[in-house]
Amino acid sequence: MPAPEQRLGTAHLPGGGRVAYAVTGSGPFLLVAPGWLSHLELGWAIPVERRFHEALASGRTLVRYDRPGCGLSDPYDGPRDLALELATIGAVTEAVGMTRFDLLGWSLGAAVAAQWAADRPETVDRLVLYGGWAEGAAIGDEDSRRHILGLLATHWGLGSDLLTDVFAPDADAGTRAAIARYQRAASSAETAVALLRLAYALDVRTTLPRIQTPTLVLARRGDRAAPLAQSRVLADAIPSAELVELDGRSHLPAIGDAESVVAQIRGFLGLPTLRRGVPTGLTPRQAEVAALVADGLTNREIAQRLGITERSAESHVERIRLRLGFRSRSQVAAWHVATHPEVR
């Protein structure tokens, strides 16, 4: 049986430009305000990230989006500020028809979600903040922030590799390689720098006491990207918040002990615990074709390499796509990198 597919759509920002969103599952809405960079298609192709999102989508209609200038959304070269982040949530919720929903914000998205819940309490039933902060200036010191921004601006490849090591130290080699490639495909170096500057600039400390929504704050004790002290600030300042500290080092919620993160979120939302996997088994021939797709070969080139007809190569690619629940060859390539550590 083919794996389930996410359903893609497009929202329109008030000032122009399209924002891509994805819908998975059924039930009450759960909206995710993303972290630093995202790409709806390529993220779906990384097995650990897909397992995480499918687990959240069981019993919920999970809605995710690529912010302007990222992933499948239109390019954007305007100012990066909290107003744009909130306008993006507004555009997506309007396009999907969401009037009330649960809201999960992680990393950069945590401050954005907190501000939305404070400003629009009538829309949010429950709020989850993972790996977030109240004051971006508390992330590292000024010298380290300047160094990282400079590295991203001048050496995007090296910078993405460095931040992958910081964000996902518990990931295997294949997953780290896929995440680093995924980040570079998700945005330009300029967008990556602008969004990291925004993360450092955000300060929602005065906003937090206005949040009346039941709130769960999640943090991993060893997270090097988001200080645990900042999650404590969030929990202390939000009147209805509960803080749960988890073991682990990875900033990305789908990396490391993701099952504990999922269990906490599902329990807070009133959903039963769930263990699910993404079917990724391919036949030997399909695995061979997937490797050639990852190498960038066309169907004609695959046919020549394997000594089969071009129609047969096309058929293999289509079966692989359906088996994995993907829409594009780039997703097949990203999946292959993530599941084969020797591919760099």
Residue pairs with C-beta under 8 A, 6 or more apart in sequence:
2 322
2 323
2 325
3 278
3 279
3 322
3 323
3 324
3 325
4 24
4 54
4 325
5 325
5 326
5 327
6 22
6 23
6 24
6 40
6 44
6 325
7 22
7 23
7 24
8 20
8 21
8 22
8 23
8 40
8 41
8 72
8 327
9 20
9 21
9 22
9 23
9 95
9 96
10 18
10 19
10 20
10 21
10 95
11 18
11 19
11 20
11 21
11 65
11 88
11 91
11 92
11 94
11 95
11 96
12 18
12 19
12 91
12 95
13 19
13 68
13 87
13 88
13 91
14 87
14 90
14 91
15 78
15 87
17 68
17 73
17 74
17 76
18 73
18 74
19 65
19 66
19 67
19 68
19 73
19 74
19 88
19 91
19 92
20 40
20 65
20 66
20 71
20 72
20 73
21 40
21 63
21 64
21 65
21 66
21 92
21 95
21 96
22 40
22 44
22 63
22 64
22 65
23 61
23 62
23 63
23 96
24 53
24 54
24 57
24 61
24 62
24 64
25 54
25 57
25 58
25 59
25 60
25 61
25 62
26 61
27 59
27 60
27 61
28 60
28 61
28 101
28 102
28 125
29 60
29 61
29 63
29 96
29 98
29 100
29 101
29 102
30 56
30 57
30 60
30 61
30 62
30 63
30 101
30 102
30 103
30 104
30 269
31 63
31 64
31 89
31 92
31 93
31 98
31 101
31 102
31 103
31 104
32 56
32 62
32 63
32 64
32 65
32 104
32 105
32 106
32 109
33 85
33 89
33 103
33 104
33 105
33 106
33 109
33 110
33 112
33 113
33 116
34 64
34 65
34 66
34 67
34 106
34 107
34 108
34 109
35 106
35 107
35 108
35 109
35 131
35 251
35 252
36 107
36 108
36 163
36 192
36 195
36 196
36 199
37 70
37 71
37 183
37 186
37 187
37 191
37 192
37 195
38 64
38 65
38 66
38 67
38 70
38 71
38 186
39 66
39 70
39 71
39 72
39 182
39 185
39 186
40 64
40 65
40 66
40 71
40 72
41 71
41 72
41 326
41 327
41 328
41 330
41 331
42 71
42 181
42 182
42 185
42 186
42 330
42 331
42 334
43 49
43 50
43 53
43 71
43 182
44 50
44 53
44 325
44 326
44 331
45 178
45 324
45 326
45 330
45 331
45 332
45 333
45 334
45 335
45 338
46 175
46 178
46 179
46 182
46 254
46 334
46 335
46 338
47 175
47 278
47 280
47 335
47 338
47 339
48 171
48 175
48 254
48 255
48 258
48 338
49 252
49 254
50 278
51 254
51 258
51 276
51 277
51 278
52 253
52 254
52 258
52 261
52 262
53 62
53 64
53 254
54 276
54 278
55 262
55 266
55 274
55 276
56 62
56 104
56 262
56 265
56 266
58 271
58 274
58 276
59 266
59 271
59 272
60 102
60 269
60 271
63 92
63 96
63 98
63 101
65 73
65 88
65 92
66 72
66 73
66 186
67 73
67 85
67 88
67 195
68 74
68 76
68 78
68 84
68 88
69 75
69 76
69 77
69 187
69 188
69 191
69 194
70 186
70 187
70 191
70 195
71 186
71 187
76 191
77 190
78 84
80 194
80 195
80 197
80 198
81 198
82 111
82 112
82 115
82 198
82 202
85 112
85 115
85 198
86 112
86 115
86 116
86 119
89 112
89 116
92 98
93 99
93 101
93 123
98 123
99 123
100 122
100 123
100 124
100 125
101 123
101 124
101 125
102 124
102 125
102 126
102 127
102 128
102 269
103 113
103 116
103 117
103 124
103 126
103 127
103 128
104 113
104 127
104 128
104 129
104 130
104 265
105 111
105 112
105 113
105 114
105 127
105 128
105 129
105 130
105 132
106 129
106 130
106 131
106 132
106 253
107 130
107 131
107 132
107 199
107 225
107 226
107 251
108 195
108 198
108 199
108 202
109 132
110 129
110 130
110 131
110 132
110 133
110 234
111 132
111 133
111 134
111 136
111 202
111 204
112 202
113 127
113 129
113 132
114 127
114 129
114 132
114 134
114 204
114 207
114 208
114 211
114 234
114 238
115 204
115 207
116 123
116 124
117 124
117 127
117 211
117 213
117 215
118 204
118 207
118 208
118 210
118 211
121 211
121 212
121 213
124 213
125 213
125 214
126 213
126 214
126 215
126 216
126 268
126 269
127 211
127 213
127 214
127 215
127 216
128 215
128 216
128 217
128 218
128 265
128 268
128 269
129 215
129 216
129 217
129 218
129 231
129 234
130 217
130 218
130 219
130 253
130 261
130 265
131 218
131 219
131 220
131 223
131 225
131 226
131 231
131 251
131 253
132 217
132 226
132 230
132 231
132 234
133 139
133 202
133 226
133 227
133 230
133 231
133 233
133 234
134 203
134 204
134 205
134 208
134 230
134 233
134 234
134 237
135 202
135 203
135 204
135 205
135 230
135 233
136 198
136 199
136 200
136 201
136 202
136 203
137 200
137 201
137 203
138 227
138 229
138 230
139 145
139 199
139 200
139 225
139 226
139 227
139 230
140 148
145 200
148 159
148 162
148 163
148 196
149 193
149 196
149 197
151 158
151 159
151 162
152 159
152 160
152 163
152 189
152 192
152 193
152 196
153 159
153 189
153 190
153 193
156 184
156 188
156 189
156 192
157 184
159 189
159 192
160 180
160 183
160 184
160 192
161 180
163 183
163 225
164 171
164 176
164 179
164 180
164 183
165 176
166 224
166 225
166 251
167 179
167 225
167 250
167 251
167 252
167 255
168 175
168 176
168 179
168 250
168 251
168 252
168 255
168 256
169 224
169 249
169 250
170 248
170 249
170 250
170 255
170 256
171 179
171 250
171 252
171 255
171 256
172 341
173 341
174 337
174 338
174 339
174 340
174 341
174 342
174 343
175 255
175 338
177 337
177 338
177 341
177 343
177 344
178 334
178 335
178 337
178 338
179 252
179 338
181 334
181 337
182 334
183 192
185 330
187 195
205 233
205 237
208 234
208 237
208 238
209 237
209 238
209 239
211 238
211 239
211 240
211 241
212 239
212 240
213 240
214 240
214 268
215 235
215 238
215 240
215 241
215 242
216 241
216 242
216 244
216 264
216 265
216 268
217 231
217 234
217 235
217 238
217 241
217 242
217 243
217 244
218 231
218 244
218 246
218 253
218 261
218 264
218 265
219 226
219 228
219 231
219 232
219 243
219 244
219 245
219 246
220 228
220 245
220 246
220 247
220 248
220 249
220 250
220 251
220 256
221 228
221 245
221 246
221 247
221 248
222 247
222 248
222 249
223 248
223 249
223 250
223 251
224 249
224 251
225 251
226 251
228 245
231 243
231 245
232 243
234 241
234 243
235 241
235 242
235 243
244 264
246 257
246 260
246 261
246 264
247 257
247 260
248 256
248 257
248 260
249 256
250 256
253 261
254 261
259 275
262 274
263 273
266 272
266 273
266 274
267 273
278 324
278 325
279 323
279 324
280 324
280 335
280 339
282 290
282 320
282 323
285 316
286 316
286 319
286 320
286 323
288 306
289 302
289 306
289 313
289 316
289 317
289 320
290 320
290 332
290 335
290 336
291 336
291 340
291 343
292 301
292 302
292 305
292 306
293 302
293 317
293 320
293 329
293 332
293 333
293 336
294 332
294 333
294 336
294 337
294 343
296 333
297 305
299 310
299 313
299 314
299 317
300 310
300 313
302 308
302 313
302 316
302 317
303 309
303 310
303 312
303 313
306 313
317 329
317 332
320 326
320 332
321 327
321 328
321 329
321 331
321 332
324 331
324 332
324 335
326 332
326 335
336 343
337 343
